[in-house]
Amino acid sequence: QPVRKVNTSGQFMDGAEKSNFWKIMNQYGVDIYFAGDVHSSTASVSKDPNYTTVQIVSRGNPFNNFLHVYANDTVIDVILYNEVGTKGKYNTNYTEYGHLTIDKSSPTQVNVESMGGLELADPESDLIRFDFEEIVPLGTRQVFALNDNDNLMLSSVDIQGIVCTESMLNTGTLGSQYDAQVGNLRIANSNRLEAGYAVRFRPKSRFAIYGVGPFSGGEIISFSMWIRPAFIAGNRREMVLFHYATGARPSDGKETLTLTIAKGVPILYYSPNLQFEAVGVNVVDKKWHQIAVS
């Protein structure tokens, strides 16, 4: 981990590459390991240089992705194909979506080349990142499983009672699976900002990500953002800045990670019954503030 996810029953191995299973694969020189369960595709290799096994997690159902694997004595070549067409499924038409090659023809080193949907994911990079420079029509890029029986890619989606027809592209490592589906957002005038771009959120604004994960329970995650709350939003109501949990209200014992602002004070909810409030801080002061959580 982390890997792209659409859905999962949580079939992950504790300890990852530190597990006995992974150590045995490395000990016997396993070049590639195939996995599934998460309904999306990711290629990765451990950040530990002593572990060289490449992991490919791939998507299959309902047969809208598949892998073609060619192997000989020195090369393993993997092509990821993705369904294209006008129907929601079973178009029986595919295009190359990713490519990975492990070349062991050299006696001194193993060469791995990857691109597209099989480009090796860097776990230490920004996995999900939004620069707020552009809002594009929903469906500009495919988000796996964000479809219906009639359309492989949707042009609109309902988010908490608001029909949203736009998207903001994820510029992080995990790409389009974590594009945001958005509605009622407006890009702020960049000339009035101290640096970069920003978007303005109002009560009917929506910003959601269809993909789940990319982490599972027990993994360490972190995120940060720059904010400049308006007076009304910051002082008169509780405003959700970040919600990393199920869409339904979790049970009292279920962990979540939700960042809000109430009366100008950032609040982090670890569960419905456990929260942490910033002390001596009021971010409603017409200034930019960076909030980081880990």
PESULPE-V27980 format. One record per pair of residues at least 4 apart in sequence whose ideal C-beta (glycine too) atoms are under 8 Angstrom apart, sorted by sequence separation. I is the first residue (numbers start at 1). J is the second residue. If there is no record, write none. Layout:
i = {I I}
j = {J J}
//
This chain:
i = {15 18 19 20 21 22 23 24 26 71 87 106 114 115 121 123 136 142 147 151 158 170 174 175 188 189 193 201 215 229 230 231 232 233 246 250 261 270 283 14 17 18 25 46 59 60 70 71 86 106 114 147 158 159 170 188 193 200 229 232 234 245 250 261 262 269 270 13 16 17 45 46 59 60 70 71 83 85 104 114 121 147 148 157 158 170 172 190 201 215 233 250 260 261 269 270 283 15 45 46 58 69 70 84 85 103 104 146 147 156 157 169 170 190 259 260 268 13 25 45 58 69 70 83 85 102 103 112 146 156 170 246 259 267 268 283 13 17 45 58 69 84 102 103 156 170 188 245 259 260 267 268 44 45 68 83 84 101 102 103 142 143 155 169 170 187 188 229 245 246 258 259 267 1 43 44 56 67 68 83 84 101 142 146 168 187 188 245 257 258 266 267 43 67 82 100 101 167 168 187 188 244 245 257 265 266 42 43 67 68 81 82 100 101 167 186 187 243 244 245 256 257 265 42 43 66 67 81 82 99 100 139 167 168 185 186 227 243 244 256 1 41 42 65 66 81 82 99 100 139 166 167 185 242 243 255 256 266 41 65 80 81 98 99 138 139 166 185 225 242 243 255 256 265 40 41 65 79 80 98 99 138 164 166 168 225 242 254 264 265 266 41 64 65 80 98 100 137 138 164 165 184 240 241 253 254 264 265 38 40 64 79 80 97 98 99 100 138 164 166 223 240 241 252 263 264 33 35 37 39 63 79 80 96 97 98 100 163 164 184 185 240 241 252 264 31 32 33 35 36 38 78 98 162 183 184 185 223 239 250 251 252 264 31 32 33 34 35 36 39 56 58 77 78 159 162 183 184 185 238 239 250 261 30 31 32 33 34 35 36 77 78 182 183 221 238 239 249 261 26 32 34 36 41 77 157 159 182 238 26 64 76 77 181 182 237 241 266 268 11 26 63 75 76 138 141 181 182 26 62 63 75 138 140 180 181 234 9 25 62 66 75 137 138 139 141 180 181 198 233 235 8 17 22 74 75 137 138 140 180 181 234 235 238 8 16 74 75 136 137 179 198 203 234 7 8 17 22 74 135 136 168 178 6 7 65 135 136 201 229 259 5 6 34 135 136 143 144 178 4 5 6 17 134 142 143 177 227 259 3 5 82 134 141 146 229 4 17 80 132 143 178 221 257 3 4 80 174 4 80 130 141 143 217 3 41 130 168 170 2 78 130 131 174 3 129 130 128 129 162 164 129 138 32 56 128 162 164 31 126 127 32 54 126 127 128 160 125 126 127 135 159 54 125 159 234 235 128 130 135 234 241 122 127 242 121 135 4 6 121 134 157 231 3 133 229 230 43 132 229 41 227 41 43 52 54 89 228 88 228 82 88 89 228 88 91 227 228 56 88 226 227 87 88 89 226 88 132 133 135 146 226 227 87 131 132 145 225 54 86 131 132 224 225 45 85 132 143 224 84 143 224 83 223 224 32 222 223 31 43 222 223 222 31 221 220 43 45 41 43 44 47 41 43 44 47 43 31 42 44 65 64 128 59 128 127 64 194 41 40 39 40 39 3 2 2 1 2 42 40 6 7 6 4 4 6 40 2 5 4 4 38 6 8 12 14 6 7 8 5 6 10 4 5 10 5 8 4 5 3 4 2 3 1 2 1 2 1 1 2 1}
j = {19 22 23 24 25 26 27 28 30 75 91 110 118 119 125 127 140 146 151 155 162 174 178 179 192 193 197 205 219 233 234 235 236 237 250 254 265 274 287 19 22 23 30 51 64 65 75 76 91 111 119 152 163 164 175 193 198 205 234 237 239 250 255 266 267 274 275 19 22 23 51 52 65 66 76 77 89 91 110 120 127 153 154 163 164 176 178 196 207 221 239 256 266 267 275 276 289 22 52 53 65 76 77 91 92 110 111 153 154 163 164 176 177 197 266 267 275 21 33 53 66 77 78 91 93 110 111 120 154 164 178 254 267 275 276 291 22 26 54 67 78 93 111 112 165 179 197 254 268 269 276 277 54 55 78 93 94 111 112 113 152 153 165 179 180 197 198 239 255 256 268 269 277 12 54 55 67 78 79 94 95 112 153 157 179 198 199 256 268 269 277 278 55 79 94 112 113 179 180 199 200 256 257 269 277 278 55 56 80 81 94 95 113 114 180 199 200 256 257 258 269 270 278 56 57 80 81 95 96 113 114 153 181 182 199 200 241 257 258 270 16 56 57 80 81 96 97 114 115 154 181 182 200 257 258 270 271 281 57 81 96 97 114 115 154 155 182 201 241 258 259 271 272 281 57 58 82 96 97 115 116 155 181 183 185 242 259 271 281 282 283 59 82 83 98 116 118 155 156 182 183 202 258 259 271 272 282 283 57 59 83 98 99 116 117 118 119 157 183 185 242 259 260 271 282 283 53 55 57 59 83 99 100 116 117 118 120 183 184 204 205 260 261 272 284 52 53 54 56 57 59 99 119 183 204 205 206 244 260 271 272 273 285 53 54 55 56 57 58 61 78 80 99 100 181 184 205 206 207 260 261 272 283 53 54 55 56 57 58 59 100 101 205 206 244 261 262 272 284 50 56 58 60 65 101 181 183 206 262 51 89 101 102 206 207 262 266 291 293 37 52 89 101 102 164 167 207 208 53 89 90 102 165 167 207 208 261 37 53 90 94 103 165 166 167 169 208 209 226 261 263 37 46 51 103 104 166 167 169 209 210 263 264 267 38 46 104 105 166 167 209 228 233 264 38 39 48 53 105 166 167 199 209 38 39 97 167 168 233 261 291 38 39 67 168 169 176 177 211 38 39 40 51 168 176 177 211 261 293 38 40 117 169 176 181 264 40 53 116 168 179 214 257 293 40 41 117 211 42 118 168 179 181 255 42 80 169 207 209 42 118 170 171 214 44 170 171 170 171 204 206 172 181 76 100 172 206 208 76 171 172 78 100 172 173 174 206 172 173 174 182 206 102 173 208 283 284 178 180 185 284 291 173 178 293 173 187 57 59 174 187 210 284 57 187 283 284 98 187 284 97 283 98 100 110 112 147 286 147 287 142 148 149 288 149 152 288 289 118 150 288 289 150 151 152 289 152 196 197 199 210 290 291 152 196 197 210 290 120 152 197 198 290 291 112 152 199 210 291 152 211 292 152 292 293 102 292 293 102 114 293 294 294 104 294 294 118 120 117 119 120 123 118 120 121 124 121 110 121 123 144 144 209 144 214 214 152 288 144 144 144 145 145 121 121 123 123 127 174 177 144 145 145 144 174 177 211 174 177 177 178 213 210 212 216 218 211 212 213 211 212 216 211 212 217 213 216 213 214 213 214 213 214 213 214 214 215 215 216 219 219}
//
